[in-house]
Amino acid sequence: MMSVYPMPASVRDRLDAIRRNFLWQGNCDPNKHKFHLVKWNEVLVSKKEGGLGTRNLKIQNHSLLMKWLWRFASQEQSLWKDTIKARYGMETRWISNIATQPYGTGVWRTIRNLWPKLINKCTIKIGDGGKTLFWEEVWAGQASLKASFPELFSLSLQKVANVKEMRDAQGWNLKFRRPLNDWEVNRMVEFLNILERYKELSNREDKLLWAPDTQGRFSVGTAYRNSQRTHTQSSY
């Protein structure tokens, strides 16, 4: 069920209590106090990093649910995806709008809220550029062009255009609301140097790549390890 439904915090806390009690007390008298030689957070750390490798239920649940987001973004046609698209509409070509209705949206709303966590670990391999937002999404470098060149983004007249729409027969067709200042011209040179790597688009569709995997393929295992590592670092 963890692979389909979000686990309520109350259920997770109860399961963690059972696991802690088993680890700390074993077959001993449950009324007898025992000292905890290892903190619970350290028990959840992977064996490779010095812990016991016990699974963090919250991270495991989220990793399983993120697989649905990956399928939604990468599968072209499926009945369940078409149903969600029809109900909520699309925010981008990769993901639906956020579910805001108060009733009947609990499962997908929770799954959809994990999208930033997934997309922040993804890059996009550009094909024809039709599925990728030029400014907002990560496709040219390690960050979005909006994040790397905020001063140019603020001047752009094409803030919501996709990559395909930003090109014509002559190359990149960039439109700004005013002429660039001298210091902005220097930034524009850097900007164009990045775009120079993408001189031609192909006839293939853009493809989402999962950065933690060398082949770009999402898996629950890599999602768990990546999230668990981040969680461990933030705990110290």
C-alpha positions in Angstrom: 0.0 0.0 0.0 3.0 2.3 0.5 3.5 2.3 -3.2 0.0 3.7 -3.9 -1.2 5.7 -0.9 0.5 8.4 1.3 1.2 7.0 4.7 -0.5 9.1 7.5 1.9 10.5 10.0 0.0 8.8 12.9 0.4 5.4 11.2 4.1 6.0 10.5 4.7 7.1 14.1 3.0 4.0 15.4 5.0 1.7 13.2 8.3 3.5 14.2 7.3 3.1 17.9 6.9 -0.7 17.3 10.2 -0.9 15.5 12.0 1.1 18.2 10.5 -1.0 21.0 11.5 -4.2 19.3 15.1 -2.9 18.8 15.5 -1.5 22.3 13.7 -4.2 24.3 13.8 -7.3 22.2 12.4 -10.2 24.4 13.0 -8.3 27.7 10.3 -7.1 30.1 8.6 -4.1 28.3 8.1 -2.5 31.7 11.8 -2.5 32.4 13.7 0.7 31.4 16.6 0.2 29.0 19.2 2.6 27.9 19.3 3.5 24.2 22.9 3.1 23.1 22.1 4.4 19.6 19.9 7.3 18.5 16.9 6.3 16.3 18.1 8.7 13.6 21.4 6.8 13.5 19.6 3.5 13.2 18.0 4.8 10.0 21.4 5.7 8.4 22.6 3.3 5.7 25.1 0.6 6.7 27.6 2.1 4.3 27.5 5.4 6.3 27.7 3.7 9.7 24.1 3.1 10.6 22.0 -0.1 10.8 20.3 0.4 7.5 16.7 0.4 8.9 14.4 2.0 6.4 13.0 5.5 7.0 9.3 4.9 6.4 8.6 8.5 5.4 11.4 8.5 2.8 10.5 5.0 1.6 6.8 6.1 1.1 7.8 9.2 -0.7 10.2 7.4 -3.0 7.5 4.9 -3.9 5.0 7.7 -4.6 7.6 9.6 -6.7 7.6 6.6 -9.1 4.0 7.7 -10.1 5.2 11.2 -10.9 8.0 9.7 -13.0 5.6 7.6 -14.9 3.3 10.6 -15.4 6.1 12.7 -16.8 7.6 10.0 -19.0 4.7 7.8 -20.3 3.0 9.2 -23.4 -0.3 7.4 -23.2 -2.1 5.7 -20.3 -5.7 5.7 -19.0 -4.8 6.9 -15.5 -2.6 9.7 -16.8 -5.4 10.8 -19.2 -7.8 10.8 -16.3 -5.6 13.1 -14.2 -4.9 15.4 -17.1 -8.7 15.8 -17.8 -9.5 16.4 -14.1 -6.7 18.9 -13.2 -5.2 20.2 -16.4 -1.5 20.6 -17.1 0.9 23.0 -15.4 3.7 22.1 -17.9 4.1 19.4 -20.5 5.6 17.2 -17.7 3.1 17.5 -14.8 -0.5 18.3 -13.9 -1.7 21.4 -12.1 -1.7 21.3 -8.3 -4.9 19.7 -7.0 -6.7 22.4 -5.0 -10.2 21.0 -4.7 -11.1 20.2 -1.1 -12.7 16.8 -1.8 -11.7 13.8 -3.8 -8.1 14.8 -4.4 -6.3 13.5 -1.4 -4.1 10.8 -3.0 -3.0 12.7 -6.1 -2.6 16.0 -4.3 -0.1 14.4 -1.9 1.7 12.7 -4.8 1.7 15.9 -6.8 3.2 17.9 -3.9 6.3 15.7 -4.3 6.9 17.0 -7.8 9.5 19.7 -6.8 11.5 17.0 -5.0 11.6 14.9 -8.2 12.2 17.6 -10.8 15.0 19.2 -8.7 16.9 15.9 -9.3 16.2 15.8 -13.0 17.6 17.3 -16.1 16.1 17.4 -19.6 17.6 16.1 -22.8 16.4 18.4 -25.5 14.9 16.9 -28.6 12.6 19.1 -30.5 12.2 21.4 -27.5 8.4 21.3 -27.5 8.0 19.9 -24.0 10.5 22.1 -22.2 10.1 25.7 -20.9 13.0 27.8 -22.2 13.5 29.8 -19.0 11.9 27.8 -16.2 13.2 24.3 -16.6 16.7 22.8 -16.4 18.0 21.8 -19.8 21.1 24.0 -20.5 23.5 23.5 -17.6 22.9 22.7 -14.0 20.2 25.3 -13.3 17.4 26.9 -15.2 18.2 29.9 -17.4 15.9 32.0 -15.2 18.0 31.2 -12.2 21.3 31.6 -14.0 20.3 34.9 -15.8 17.6 36.6 -13.7 18.4 40.0 -15.2 17.8 38.7 -18.7 14.7 36.8 -17.7 13.1 40.0 -16.2 13.6 41.7 -19.6 12.3 38.8 -21.7 9.0 39.1 -23.6 8.9 35.3 -24.0 8.8 34.2 -20.3 6.5 31.2 -20.9 7.8 30.1 -24.3 9.2 26.6 -24.7 12.6 25.9 -26.3 11.1 25.1 -29.7 9.2 28.4 -29.8 12.4 30.3 -29.1 14.0 29.2 -32.4 13.5 30.1 -36.0 15.3 29.4 -39.3 18.1 31.8 -38.3 18.7 30.5 -34.8 17.7 31.7 -31.4 15.0 34.4 -31.6 15.3 36.3 -28.3 13.0 39.3 -27.7 13.5 41.8 -24.9 11.3 44.8 -23.8 14.2 47.3 -24.1 17.7 47.5 -25.5 20.4 46.0 -23.2 22.6 48.1 -21.0 26.4 47.7 -21.3 26.7 45.4 -18.3 23.7 43.4 -19.5 25.5 42.9 -22.9 28.3 41.1 -21.1 25.8 38.7 -19.5 24.1 38.3 -22.9 27.4 37.0 -24.3 27.6 34.4 -21.5 24.0 33.5 -22.2 24.6 33.0 -25.9 27.7 30.9 -25.3 25.5 28.5 -23.4 22.9 28.4 -26.1 25.6 27.9 -28.7 25.9 24.3 -27.5 22.3 23.7 -28.7 22.5 24.9 -32.3 20.2 22.3 -33.7 17.0 20.6 -32.4 16.1 17.1 -33.4 12.8 15.5 -34.4 12.7 13.5 -31.2 10.7 14.5 -28.1 12.4 16.0 -25.1 13.3 13.4 -22.5 13.4 13.7 -18.7 16.6 12.2 -17.1 17.0 11.2 -13.5 20.3 12.8 -12.4 21.2 10.3 -9.6 21.3 7.5 -12.1 24.1 7.3 -14.7 21.5 6.1 -17.3 19.0 8.7 -16.4 16.4 6.2 -15.3 14.4 6.7 -12.1 14.2 3.9 -9.5 12.8 3.8 -6.0 16.2 2.7 -4.8 18.1 5.7 -6.1 15.4 8.0 -4.9 15.5 6.5 -1.4 19.3 6.7 -1.2 19.4 10.2 -2.5 16.7 11.4 -0.1 18.2 9.5 2.8 21.6 11.0 2.3 20.2 14.5 2.2 18.1 13.8 5.3 21.2 12.4 7.2 23.3 15.5 6.3 20.6 17.9 7.5 20.3 16.0 10.8 23.9 16.9 11.7 
